[in-house]
């Protein structure tokens, strides 16, 4: 058996302000930092020893991962940062208040944008792309103008297949610290959840989800700590 633990970052300023974030690089709040410390303390109590940590290139996930590693006394672990674990890109909704968009577009439309597997939010104009230097080495086209959960799922799976699954198959426990939508995509894959069923899956900030996996990486046990 190997262990896989998924943790959504602690509360960010966007979570607090109820705004769409996506690839915007917002910090943790004081509450989010406290959530990360508490999650690490609960994780330490499990005694799980990890082989590596994987996170996005966004600081709310990176800072949470670093706090977790310190709390479990495994700060020396290899830490891999990848754009493939970034939050789903919310396109032109980025920075807008979620309640305001419900008033403007209607609750049903916003629910589709937020929870549907296939629905793409309104896209950014090409001129609005940030051209952030952390993505320049990957070439043009890496920064999306907006993503459905399916699009995020499709960019995450190659990283799972190439970098995470081989470590688990070799018997090395892995910790993934990422974002609500990207962790929902991984949960969909791990638990074989339908395209419609993923709509109801929520991932709370700072609550470790621990999976025991068999030799074929099938879920044997799942619990939140």
Secondary structure, 3 states (H helix, E strand, C coil): CEEEEEEECCCEHHHHHCECCCCCCCCECHHHHHHHHHHHHHHHHHCCCCCEEEECCCHHHHHHHHHHHHHCCCCCCEEEECHHHCCCCCHHHCCCEHHHHHHHHCHHHHHHHHHCCCCCCCCCCHHHCCCCHHHHCCCCCCCCCCCCHHHHHHHHHHHHHHHHHHHHHCCCCEEEEECHHHHHHHHHHHHCCCCCHHHHCCCCECCCEEEEECCCCCEEEEEEC
